[in-house]
Amino acid sequence: MSVLQKNRPFFLFLLKFGLSYLILSGMYWFYLSRYDATVFEPDGMTTLVSKQSCWLVNTLGEEASLSPHPREASYKFHLNGKSIARIVEGCNAVSVMILFTAFIIAFSSTFKRTSLYILAGIVLIHILNVIRIALLCMSFYYYPEYKDVMHDIFFPLFIYGVVFLLWIIWVKKFSKHASK
């Protein structure tokens, strides 16, 4: 028995994951190419996440606002009159959603079940990302000494931890490999 035959499920997973990831990343790259970075135009998803995060901070009783960054395709986030953060394309969590989706497709179940789980997961990731950005901006304002730890360690661990849990739930409860 060849190595390929013996490890067929593993290689099938790699193939489905790799193709899904490449196709979704290509679609996202095409989407981003529609925006003009030479005039510092942020993409629509970054705009949506920025506005929703600003709204959430305002809802929490703070005075938050956004302004276009003058030298890059991003937004400056202002809290109580002070510019405290930049929200760039990498903050919109689309790359996390692509990674999540590619994994779920690689362990797919029925079309309906897989599609619904992907949709629910993307909505959850988006909501948690808006909360993440809002809390990050507030922590930058109130606890600037922890800015690097919050941005580079705590909040990435949180968002990737949630994605990991969603993957585990999918494999254990919903995928065709789930124990019945």
NORKA-V103245 format. One record per residue. N is the residue number from 1. RES is the residue in one letter. SS is DSSP state (a for helix, b for strand, c for the rest). NEAR is the number of other ideal C-beta (glycine too) atoms within 10 Angstrom. D_FIRST is the distance of its C-alpha to the first C-alpha in Angstrom with 1 decimal. Layout:
N|RES|SS|NEAR|D_FIRST  N|RES|SS|NEAR|D_FIRST
This chain:
1|M|c|6|0.0  2|S|c|7|3.8  3|V|a|8|6.7  4|L|a|9|8.3  5|Q|a|8|6.4  6|K|a|10|6.4  7|N|c|13|10.0  8|R|a|11|11.1  9|P|a|9|14.4  10|F|a|10|15.3  11|F|a|13|15.0  12|L|a|11|16.8  13|F|a|15|19.4  14|L|a|12|19.9  15|L|a|11|20.3  16|K|a|16|22.7  17|F|a|17|24.6  18|G|a|12|24.9  19|L|a|13|26.1  20|S|a|19|28.4  21|Y|a|17|29.8  22|L|a|12|30.5  23|I|a|13|32.0  24|L|a|18|34.2  25|S|a|15|35.3  26|G|a|10|36.2  27|M|a|11|38.2  28|Y|a|17|39.9  29|W|a|9|40.7  30|F|a|9|42.2  31|Y|a|13|44.2  32|L|a|16|45.5  33|S|a|10|46.4  34|R|c|9|49.0  35|Y|c|17|51.1  36|D|c|9|53.4  37|A|a|13|52.8  38|T|a|7|55.7  39|V|a|7|58.1  40|F|c|14|56.2  41|E|c|14|55.2  42|P|c|23|52.8  43|D|c|19|50.2  44|G|a|13|50.8  45|M|a|18|48.4  46|T|a|23|49.9  47|T|a|17|53.3  48|L|a|14|52.4  49|V|a|24|51.0  50|S|a|25|54.0  51|K|a|14|56.5  52|Q|a|17|54.9  53|S|a|26|54.8  54|C|a|23|58.4  55|W|a|14|59.4  56|L|a|19|57.8  57|V|a|23|59.6  58|N|a|14|62.8  59|T|a|10|62.2  60|L|c|11|61.9  61|G|c|6|65.5  62|E|c|16|65.0  63|E|c|11|66.3  64|A|b|21|63.3  65|S|b|15|63.2  66|L|b|18|61.1  67|S|b|10|62.1  68|P|b|14|60.2  69|H|c|16|59.4  70|P|c|7|61.6  71|R|c|6|59.1  72|E|c|14|55.6  73|A|c|19|53.8  74|S|c|20|54.2  75|Y|b|24|56.7  76|K|b|17|58.9  77|F|b|26|59.1  78|H|b|19|62.6  79|L|b|21|63.5  80|N|c|12|67.2  81|G|c|7|68.2  82|K|b|10|65.9  83|S|b|12|62.9  84|I|b|19|60.1  85|A|b|23|56.7  86|R|b|13|55.0  87|I|b|24|52.6  88|V|c|15|50.2  89|E|a|19|47.3  90|G|a|11|44.8  91|C|a|22|46.7  92|N|a|23|46.0  93|A|c|23|42.5  94|V|a|23|40.9  95|S|a|13|38.2  96|V|a|20|37.5  97|M|a|21|37.5  98|I|a|19|34.9  99|L|a|20|32.6  100|F|a|24|33.1  101|T|a|20|32.5  102|A|a|20|29.3  103|F|a|22|27.8  104|I|a|25|29.0  105|I|a|18|27.7  106|A|a|19|24.2  107|F|c|18|24.4  108|S|c|19|26.4  109|S|c|17|27.7  110|T|c|10|30.1  111|F|a|8|32.0  112|K|a|8|35.2  113|R|a|15|34.0  114|T|a|19|32.2  115|S|a|14|35.3  116|L|a|13|37.7  117|Y|a|21|35.9  118|I|a|20|35.7  119|L|a|11|39.4  120|A|a|11|40.5  121|G|a|21|38.6  122|I|a|18|40.1  123|V|a|11|43.6  124|L|a|14|43.2  125|I|a|22|42.1  126|H|a|19|45.0  127|I|a|12|47.5  128|L|a|17|46.4  129|N|a|22|46.5  130|V|a|21|50.1  131|I|a|16|51.0  132|R|a|23|49.3  133|I|a|24|51.3  134|A|a|23|54.5  135|L|a|18|54.1  136|L|a|21|53.1  137|C|a|22|56.3  138|M|a|19|58.4  139|S|a|19|57.0  140|F|a|18|57.7  141|Y|a|19|61.3  142|Y|a|12|61.9  143|Y|c|11|59.8  144|P|a|11|59.4  145|E|a|6|58.6  146|Y|a|13|55.3  147|K|a|15|54.3  148|D|a|9|51.5  149|V|a|12|50.0  150|M|a|18|50.2  151|H|a|16|48.9  152|D|a|10|46.2  153|I|a|11|44.9  154|F|a|14|46.2  155|F|a|19|45.9  156|P|a|13|42.5  157|L|a|11|41.2  158|F|a|14|42.7  159|I|a|16|41.3  160|Y|a|13|37.8  161|G|a|10|38.0  162|V|a|18|38.9  163|V|a|20|36.0  164|F|a|13|33.6  165|L|a|10|35.2  166|L|a|19|34.9  167|W|a|18|31.1  168|I|a|10|30.8  169|I|a|14|33.0  170|W|a|23|30.9  171|V|a|16|27.6  172|K|a|11|29.2  173|K|a|10|31.6  174|F|a|18|30.9  175|S|c|18|27.4  176|K|c|11|25.0  177|H|c|13|23.3  178|A|c|13|26.6  179|S|c|6|27.1  180|K|c|2|29.5
